[in-house]
Amino acid sequence: MALFTFLGSATTVLAFVVFVGIVFWAYSSRRREAFDEAANAPFALPDDVYDGSAPSGHKMNGNRAERRS
């Protein structure tokens, strides 16, 4: 029974050490540039121009376009 208690405690301590290591890695100054670039990546995509009209053969219903037969 003492072996299971020791293994449980060791696993908890190991998981905490790994967690602290990940936090230090994420907030390290060496990673800041990569994370800033990743955070701004969605804004670097070209904007789609939407003029408010439905595609040919579609009727607008609120914010959704429905296909007409």
Residue pairs with C-beta under 8 A, 6 or more apart in sequence:
25 31
26 35
54 60
54 65
55 65
57 67
57 68
58 65
58 66
58 67
58 68
59 65
59 66
59 67
59 68
60 66
